[in-house]
């Protein structure tokens, strides 16, 4: 997964744990496509200050993921759903072994 998608997922799951200022600056740089210099000018701080805040914010989001693992759980559920969907189509086509795959993916979801 590319870095921007990874950061967007981390922000979706853990953005509410950031301060209002961290969220605002993160959104302006990563989602609104402002440069750190533009954000710095609007905030009345140095460009380096924005870079430092972004670096700390990214580290915090990564730390939350290491501790809570919500993005990885999201990915696991996504993969399981895709596998179940594929197995259901194979089962519908008469592949009885697909039922075992559905059961296995259900086990993975339950143990999550």
Backbone as CSV, one residue per row, in Angstrom:
resi,resn,N_x,N_y,N_z,CA_x,CA_y,CA_z,C_x,C_y,C_z
1,UNK,0.851,-1.176,0.000,0.000,0.000,0.000,0.894,1.235,0.000
2,UNK,0.500,2.232,-0.794,1.362,3.405,-0.862,1.281,4.208,0.434
3,UNK,2.265,5.057,0.609,2.429,5.789,1.861,1.237,6.697,2.173
4,UNK,0.701,7.380,1.160,-0.426,8.279,1.393,-1.658,7.500,1.840
5,UNK,-1.893,6.349,1.222,-3.030,5.516,1.634,-2.841,5.016,3.064
6,UNK,-1.626,4.634,3.385,-1.313,4.178,4.746,-1.576,5.294,5.751
7,UNK,-1.100,6.498,5.442,-1.299,7.631,6.343,-2.778,7.979,6.474
8,UNK,-3.528,7.872,5.387,-4.963,8.160,5.437,-5.683,7.157,6.342
9,UNK,-5.316,5.883,6.236,-5.929,4.870,7.104,-5.590,5.125,8.573
10,UNK,-4.323,5.417,8.826,-3.921,5.710,10.209,-4.693,6.908,10.745
11,UNK,-4.846,7.943,9.929,-5.571,9.131,10.361,-7.047,8.806,10.580
12,UNK,-7.630,7.994,9.704,-9.038,7.607,9.874,-9.266,6.919,11.219
13,UNK,-8.362,6.046,11.590,-8.530,5.305,12.833,-8.107,6.079,14.071
14,UNK,-7.057,6.842,13.971,-6.479,7.447,15.178,-6.477,8.972,15.189
15,UNK,-7.001,9.605,14.160,-6.984,11.063,14.081,-7.657,11.740,15.260
16,UNK,-8.701,11.134,15.790,-9.401,11.730,16.937,-8.548,11.736,18.202
17,UNK,-7.470,10.983,18.214,-6.584,10.962,19.372,-5.541,12.081,19.326
18,UNK,-5.482,12.793,18.205,-4.557,13.906,18.067,-5.182,15.182,18.626
19,UNK,-4.339,16.169,18.879,-4.874,17.467,19.299,-5.536,18.131,18.101
20,UNK,-6.353,19.123,18.368,-7.032,19.837,17.293,-6.028,20.458,16.328
21,UNK,-4.958,21.031,16.864,-3.943,21.656,16.021,-3.217,20.608,15.163
22,UNK,-2.898,19.466,15.738,-2.238,18.401,14.971,-3.146,17.934,13.826
23,UNK,-4.438,17.733,14.146,-5.382,17.298,13.112,-5.466,18.327,11.986
24,UNK,-5.583,19.596,12.354,-5.735,20.669,11.373,-4.525,20.720,10.444
25,UNK,-3.340,20.730,11.002,-2.121,20.818,10.194,-1.940,19.566,9.338
26,UNK,-2.191,18.410,9.922,-2.082,17.155,9.177,-3.029,17.180,7.973
27,UNK,-4.270,17.564,8.194,-5.252,17.607,7.111,-4.847,18.605,6.029
28,UNK,-4.357,19.768,6.438,-3.967,20.771,5.451,-2.831,20.278,4.563
29,UNK,-1.857,19.605,5.150,-0.707,19.139,4.369,-1.047,17.890,3.562
30,UNK,-1.655,16.873,4.202,-1.859,15.596,3.526,-3.141,15.497,2.716
31,UNK,-4.194,16.183,3.125,-5.462,16.057,2.414,-5.792,17.272,1.559
32,UNK,-5.435,18.462,2.030,-5.740,19.682,1.286,-4.584,20.110,0.387
33,UNK,-3.468,19.399,0.473,-2.306,19.598,-0.383,-1.656,20.978,-0.248
34,UNK,-1.671,21.530,0.953,-0.919,22.757,1.212,0.527,22.377,1.497
35,UNK,1.427,23.254,1.135,2.832,23.014,1.454,3.069,23.369,2.922
36,UNK,4.076,22.792,3.531,4.399,23.181,4.911,4.649,24.681,5.043
37,UNK,5.210,25.296,4.005,5.446,26.745,4.046,4.130,27.513,4.093
38,UNK,3.148,27.081,3.315,1.839,27.745,3.324,1.161,27.594,4.684
39,UNK,1.241,26.396,5.243,0.629,26.151,6.552,1.337,26.992,7.609
40,UNK,2.652,27.039,7.547,3.435,27.804,8.515,3.033,29.278,8.485
41,UNK,2.880,29.805,7.293,2.494,31.207,7.146,1.119,31.449,7.773
42,UNK,0.172,30.558,7.505,-1.176,30.684,8.064,-1.223,30.519,9.576
43,UNK,-0.320,29.716,10.118,-0.290,29.446,11.554,0.605,30.417,12.311
44,UNK,1.399,31.171,11.576,2.317,32.105,12.224,3.477,31.423,12.924
45,UNK,3.910,30.292,12.357,5.057,29.575,12.908,6.047,29.320,11.778
46,UNK,7.203,28.782,12.117,8.213,28.519,11.094,7.869,27.256,10.298
47,UNK,8.422,27.196,9.112,8.267,26.007,8.275,8.838,24.793,8.993
48,UNK,9.967,24.988,9.668,10.584,23.903,10.425,9.663,23.430,11.549
49,UNK,8.941,24.374,12.150,7.989,24.011,13.202,6.890,23.100,12.674
50,UNK,6.430,23.379,11.470,5.402,22.526,10.845,5.995,21.153,10.542
51,UNK,7.193,21.110,10.000,7.850,19.825,9.725,8.009,19.006,11.012
52,UNK,8.427,19.666,12.069,8.604,18.962,13.349,7.280,18.424,13.861
53,UNK,6.227,19.234,13.782,4.914,18.782,14.249,4.419,17.607,13.411
54,UNK,4.595,17.674,12.106,4.170,16.572,11.241,4.948,15.295,11.555
55,UNK,6.242,15.427,11.767,7.068,14.257,12.111,6.591,13.629,13.421
56,UNK,6.311,14.457,14.426,5.813,13.943,15.709,4.427,13.301,15.537
57,UNK,3.588,13.940,14.735,2.236,13.416,14.515,2.293,12.066,13.812
58,UNK,3.122,11.951,12.787,3.261,10.671,12.088,3.781,9.581,13.021
59,UNK,4.728,9.944,13.873,5.269,8.988,14.838,4.164,8.548,15.814
60,UNK,3.342,9.504,16.249,2.244,9.166,17.165,1.257,8.215,16.500
61,UNK,0.885,8.490,15.243,-0.046,7.617,14.535,0.532,6.207,14.391
62,UNK,1.816,6.120,14.061,2.474,4.808,13.970,2.494,4.099,15.317
63,UNK,2.749,4.842,16.395,2.758,4.249,17.733,1.373,3.731,18.118
64,UNK,0.339,4.494,17.792,-1.027,4.027,18.074,-1.296,2.720,17.351
65,UNK,-0.863,2.637,16.097,-1.089,1.408,15.338,-0.320,0.240,15.945
66,UNK,0.912,0.483,16.374,1.695,-0.594,16.995,1.021,-1.099,18.264
67,UNK,0.425,-0.197,19.011,-0.217,-0.590,20.269,-1.614,-1.169,20.071
68,UNK,-2.388,-0.596,19.154,-3.787,-0.980,19.019,-4.074,-1.884,17.820
69,UNK,-3.311,-1.737,16.759,-3.433,-2.617,15.603,-4.735,-2.554,14.833
70,UNK,-5.428,-1.429,14.864,-6.727,-1.333,14.200,-6.619,-1.380,12.672
71,UNK,-5.597,-0.786,12.110,-5.437,-0.800,10.655,-5.146,-2.229,10.188
72,UNK,-4.315,-2.939,10.915,-4.027,-4.327,10.550,-5.283,-5.191,10.693
73,UNK,-6.085,-4.959,11.724,-7.350,-5.698,11.867,-8.280,-5.387,10.701
74,UNK,-8.302,-4.129,10.296,-9.102,-3.714,9.137,-8.668,-4.501,7.898
75,UNK,-7.367,-4.581,7.682,-6.845,-5.306,6.519,-7.193,-6.790,6.585
76,UNK,-7.074,-7.376,7.765,-7.392,-8.795,7.932,-8.858,-9.058,7.605
77,UNK,-9.736,-8.208,8.101,-11.170,-8.370,7.824,-11.466,-8.176,6.341
78,UNK,-10.791,-7.220,5.732,-10.966,-6.953,4.302,-10.566,-8.176,3.477
79,UNK,-9.392,-8.741,3.817,-8.924,-9.931,3.089,-9.889,-11.099,3.289
80,UNK,-10.346,-11.289,4.522,-11.279,-12.386,4.805,-12.576,-12.206,4.032
81,UNK,-13.094,-10.995,3.984,-14.330,-10.731,3.239,-14.140,-11.028,1.755
82,UNK,-12.987,-10.631,1.216,-12.696,-10.918,-0.193,-12.622,-12.418,-0.438
83,UNK,-11.973,-13.134,0.471,-11.859,-14.592,0.334,-13.237,-15.254,0.441
84,UNK,-14.054,-14.800,1.359,-15.400,-15.369,1.515,-16.228,-15.123,0.259
85,UNK,-16.133,-13.920,-0.264,-16.879,-13.604,-1.483,-16.452,-14.510,-2.644
86,UNK,-15.146,-14.685,-2.807,-14.652,-15.562,-3.869,-15.082,-17.010,-3.660
87,UNK,-14.991,-17.456,-2.426,-15.384,-18.838,-2.120,-16.881,-19.035,-2.329
88,UNK,-17.674,-18.034,-1.999,-19.125,-18.130,-2.205,-19.442,-18.274,-3.696
89,UNK,-18.708,-17.545,-4.519,-18.920,-17.656,-5.971,-18.526,-19.054,-6.465
90,UNK,-17.410,-19.576,-5.926,-17.005,-20.935,-6.314,-18.009,-21.967,-5.822
91,UNK,-18.533,-21.763,-4.619,-19.530,-22.683,-4.071,-20.784,-22.675,-4.936
92,UNK,-21.178,-21.490,-5.335,-22.360,-21.358,-6.196,-22.150,-22.095,-7.523
93,UNK,-20.900,-22.130,-7.976,-20.580,-22.815,-9.236,-20.406,-24.320,-9.036
94,UNK,-20.594,-24.787,-7.800,-20.545,-26.217,-7.547,-19.279,-26.724,-6.895
95,UNK,-18.374,-25.846,-6.522,-17.123,-26.250,-5.868,-17.377,-26.421,-4.367
96,UNK,-17.616,-27.652,-3.961,-17.938,-27.934,-2.559,-16.776,-27.632,-1.606
97,UNK,-15.534,-27.675,-2.104,-14.375,-27.372,-1.261,-14.375,-25.911,-0.817
98,UNK,-15.088,-25.071,-1.537,-15.154,-23.651,-1.182,-15.810,-23.452,0.183
99,UNK,-16.663,-24.378,0.583,-17.298,-24.277,1.894,-16.257,-24.326,3.011
100,UNK,-15.228,-25.141,2.834,-14.154,-25.198,3.827,-13.415,-23.859,3.910
101,UNK,-13.207,-23.223,2.771,-12.554,-21.916,2.751,-13.407,-20.872,3.478
102,UNK,-14.700,-20.922,3.277,-15.600,-19.990,3.968,-15.513,-20.209,5.472
103,UNK,-15.530,-21.455,5.890,-15.413,-21.759,7.322,-14.090,-21.262,7.888
104,UNK,-12.994,-21.448,7.134,-11.675,-21.001,7.582,-11.635,-19.484,7.731
105,UNK,-12.185,-18.777,6.773,-12.190,-17.309,6.852,-13.067,-16.824,8.006
106,UNK,-14.156,-17.511,8.269,-15.004,-17.165,9.423,-14.228,-17.369,10.729
107,UNK,-13.435,-18.428,10.787,-12.600,-18.669,11.976,-11.602,-17.518,12.158
108,UNK,-10.987,-17.095,11.068,-10.022,-15.990,11.132,-10.708,-14.722,11.644
109,UNK,-11.887,-14.449,11.173,-12.622,-13.257,11.626,-12.948,-13.365,13.106
110,UNK,-13.434,-14.513,13.535,-13.790,-14.677,14.957,-12.593,-14.526,15.880
111,UNK,-11.445,-15.060,15.461,-10.253,-15.003,16.296,-9.573,-13.646,16.211
112,UNK,-9.893,-12.896,15.142,-9.427,-11.569,14.816,-8.434,-10.957,15.645
